[in-house]
Amino acid sequence: AGMVTGVGMHMTKHVAAIYSPVPGPILWKGDERSTQQRRAPSTSPDVAVVDHADERCVIRAATVVHASDGSPDHAIAVCELPDGTRCYARSDRPATMSAVTDGSWANADAAVKPGPNLQNRFEF
């Protein structure tokens, strides 16, 4: 089994899919999605997302966005704050992009601070 997730470039949309070789309890049939979703509510608690942060955080998800020439352009991350809320942040620092690329970002302690244009910035 595996899970695939993704976000839109402006971090406004999120998508997730779970794939398994074993069929699940709900079979999707045509346009009955809303009925089926009501029969299988999420057991995960909602997590509040805040617009701005200026504190320590833990990186819960991260990726590097590449330019059209294939070079790393910036990293984006989902940051968990001490109160359990989360925020999105980005970094243009080469060392941060390298850490995200090599996987050492997972559950790493970081700092998130306000940046230009009201964007959160993070660094390790």
Disulfide bonds with the S-S distance in Angstrom:
none
